[in-house]
Amino acid sequence: MLVILLLKNINRKKYIRWTSICNNIINNTVYFDNKGIEQDKKRIKNLLVLKTFRKLITNKILLATKSFSGNASESLKDLYLQLKLDKYVLKNIDAKNWHIKAKAIQEIGVMKLEGMQDKVYKNTNHKNDLVRAESQITIIRLTGFEGLKFLDTLTQPISEWYQIILLRELSHFTYDSFNGIDIWLKSKNNSVVIFALKLIDEYHLFELYNEVLLCIEHQSEKIRQQAIKTIAKIFNSTTPSLFINIFDKEVYANKLVIAIALQEIGTDNEIPFLIEKLQTENIQLKTILTRTIAKINPNQFEDICNNSISNHYPMDLIVKQIKEEITI
């Protein structure tokens, strides 16, 4: 026990000393424009052969890089390269263990090691979820919109969460154009189609209205739902009537999406249809339809309020709730 405690104490002191060395070199890099950095580098030259220390300083540099931007971020990248830490990430990206590979790819993205983009790209369709996701995120960080070319041949799914992350990464770049989006909309990979629709929505690609229209008839409920959301953002004068025409044959979840979309783009022409659909027994749908009518034409909502049906459950509660919403 005494030996174990002694070893733990030695390791703890060593870790504290190493942490101090790492913090010192990073602070000199970020705050003092690399002054004294050569001396720092000489001090850690022998330590870099130790895997534990190398892991510590790499993690410190990665954390600092995530926290800074501009010149500070570039200086940290220079430090990373001067310490030749990139040769280790190059080795790890070819590791058989998926967690080592994924971490290496993430490191490439954080440090923006452009020279490794080909190796990263090869993993964008990897069978392991994490390796694949980190590769897709990293290729976007390295090449921006051009990196989306991985969608051309992607067979593995992109989860909804990672679609959000990819859109966030793209927001750091100035939009120029999409090449191949027509291919993505016809992909056999449903997640690729959904992501392409989200891109059209996010960047308001009105010129692709007709292409999105084709997805309204897709066999996948989720693709049709996203197509409804997207077309509501790039709508034209015919869109409200289109929604009315497909309403009855859609699944319940998509009916809700249509009703909500009509709150923004609906006209008086759709009011009679919406009033007719108030006969539904589903309280949630009945509530959304009533809210939609109120947003399109408040006078029509007043007529509903004065109708005898509004005195009965559940319309009495629905009308009361929407009245309160309008007041707020």
N, C-alpha and C positions, 0 to 999 in steps of 0.2 A: 504493500500500500504506500509506504514511504517513497519507494522508487517511482511509483506511478505518479504520485503527487509532485515529486521533484521534477519529473519529465514534463508534466503539465505546466508547471511554473516556468520552466525554461522555455517551453514553446510559447507560452503567453507573453513572456518578456521579448522573445524574438519577434513575435507578431506585432507587438507594440512598436518595437524599433523599426521594423520593416514598414509599418503603416506610416510612421513619421517620415521615413525616407521618401516614400511614394507621395505623400501629401506635399512635401517640400518641393519636389521636382515639378509636380503639377501646378503648384502655386506660382513657382518661378516662371513656368511656361505661360500661364494665363494672365497673371497680374504684373509681372516684371519683364515682359517681352523677352523671355529666354535668357535673362542675365543670370550668370552663374550656372547655367544648365550643363555646360561642359564638365564642370567639376562634379555635378550631381551624377552625370552619366558615367564618369570614371568610378564613382563610389559603388554604383550598382552593376557594373560590368560583370563582375564575378557572380553576383547574385542572380543574374538573368538565366544562368544555367540551371538554377533550381526551379523545378516546375511549380512549387507552391508560391514562391515569390513572383514568378512570371504571371501566374494566374491572378495574384493580388494586384500587381501594377496594371495588368490589362483591364481588370474590372474597374479599377480606379479611373483609368483613362476613359473607358467607355461611359462610366457614370458622369464624369465631368463633361464629356463631349455632348451627352444628351441634355446637359444643363446650360450649355453655352452655345452661341451662334457667332457668325461673322469671323473676325480675325482670331478670336480666342479658339474657336472650333478648328480653324485651319492650323493654328499653332499646335494644338493637341494632336492633330493628324500628323504633323511633321515630327512631333516627339515619338509618336507610335511607330512611324517608319524608321526614324533614326535608331530606335531601340531594336529594330528588325523583328518586331512582334508579328509582322505580316507573314513571315515564313512559317510560323506555327499555325496560323489560321489557314494557310494554304494546305498544310498537312492535314489539319482536322476536317476540312471540307470533304476529304476523300475517306474519312473514317467510316467503318462499318456500323458503329453504334449510332443510332439515329439522333440521340440527344446531343452527342458531340458534334455531329454534322449540322444539326439545326442551330446550335449555339455559334458555330463558326460562320454560318451564313448570316445570322443576325449581326455578328460582329462586323462582317464585311459591309453590311448596310449602314450601321451606325458610323463607321469610320469612312464610308463612301470610297471604298477601294475599287475604283472604276476598272482597273485592269483585270479584275476577277469576274466580270459580269458574264462571261461565257460559261464558266464553271457553275455560277449561280443559276443561269438560265436552264441548264441541263436538269436541274432539280425542281423546276416549276410544275412538273407533272409527276413528282415522286409519289410512291405508294403510301409513304408515311404522312399523316395529316400535318404534323408540326413542321417537318422538313419542307413539305410542299408550300405551306402557308408562309413560312419565313422566306422562302425563295421568291415567291410572288411579291411579297412586300419589299424585299431587298432590290429586286430587279426594277421596281417602280422608283425606289429611292435613287438608284444609279442612273436610270435612263428616262424617267418621266413617262409621258404618254407613249413613247416608243416601246416601252417595256410591255405594253398590253398585247403585244404580238403573241404572247404565250397563250392567249385565248383562242388562237387559230386552231391549235391542236390539242387543247386541254381535254382530257377524258375524265379526270378525277373531279369530284364536286368542290365548289367553293362555298363554305358555310356562310350563313347570313352575317355572322359576326365578322368574318374576315372580309366580306364584301364591304362592310362599313369601314374597316381599317384601310382597305385599298382606296376607297373614295377619299378618305382623309389624307392619305399619302399623296394622291393626285392633286389635292387642293393646294399643295405647296408649290405647284408648277403652274406657269401661265398656259392656259389652254390654247392649243394651236389647231389641231384637227385629229380626227379618228380615221385610221385606215383599216378597213376590214370589218366595220361594224355590221355591214349587211351579212357578212359570213357568220358573225357571232349570233345574229338573230335567227339564223337557220341551223345553229349547232344542235347536235343530238344530245349534248350535255345541257340539261335544263337549267343548271345553275349559271352557265355561261350566258344563256338567253336572258335570264332574269337580271344578271349583272349588266348586260348590254342595254337593257331597258332602263335600268337605273342611271346609266351614263347619259342616255338620251334625255332623261328627266333632269338630271343634275345640271347638264350643260345646255338645256333648252334647244335641242336640235330639231327645230320645227320642220326642217327639210325632210326629215325621216318619218313624217306623219303616216304616209301610206305603208311604209315598212312595218311600223308599229301596229297599224290596223290589221295586218295579217295575223299578228299574235293574239288578237281578240278571239280567234277561232281555234286556238291551240288546244290540244287534248289535255294539257296539264292545267289544273285549276290554279296553281300558284303562278304560272306564267300568264294566264289570262288576267289574274288579279293585278299583277305588276303592270301588264299592258294597259289596264283600265286606269291605274294611278298615273302612268306615264302619259297616256293620251290626254288625260285631264289637265296636264301641265303644258302640253303643246296643242291644245284644242283649237278647233275652228268652229264656224257657225253650225256645222252639221253634227258636232260631237254630242250635244245633249240628246238629240233625237236618236242617235246611234245607241246611247246608253239605255234609252227607253225600249228600243227594239230588242236588246239582248237581256233585259232585266229578268223576264219570266223564265228564261231557260238557264239562267245562271244558278250556281249553288248559293246557299245562304250567305256564306262569308263574302262572296263577291257582290251579292245584292247590297250588303251593308256598304261596301266600298263605293258602289255606284251612287247610292243615296247620298253619301257624304260628299262625293265629287260634285254632285249636282248642286250642293249648297253654294259652290263657288261659280259654276258655269251655267247653271240652270236658268231657264226663262219662264215666262208665263205660259208658254206653250206646253210645258211639262206638268203644270199644276194639276190639270184634270186627271192625268194618269197617277200622279202621286196621291191624290185624294182617294182615288179608287183603291189603291194598294193599302190604304189605312184599314181596310177590312181584315188585314192579317191578324192572326191570334198571337203572333210573336211580339212581346212587349218591347224588346230592344229595337226591332225593325220599325215598329209602330212609332216609337219615340224619335228615331232618327228621321223617318219620313216627315213627321210633324215638324221637327226642327228645320228640315230642308225647305218645307213650304213656307215657314216663318221667315227664313233668310231670303228666299226668292221674292216673296210678296207678302209683307206684313198684313195687308188688307185681307188676303185670303186666310191667313191665320186667324184674324179676328172673326171671320165668318165661321171658322171651325169652333172657335171659343163660344160663339153664340148659338151653335147648333146643339140640339138636345142631346146628341151623343156625347158631348163633352161633360155631361153631368153624371156619366156612368163610369165605373171602373173598367179599364185602367186609364181611359182618356182624361178623366178629371184630374188625376195625378200628373199625367204627362203635360197637359195644358198648364197646370199650375207651375210645374218645373220650368217649362220653356218661358212662361211669362216672367219668372224670376230671373232667368238668364238674360232676357231682353232688357229688363230693368237695370241689371248690373252693367 
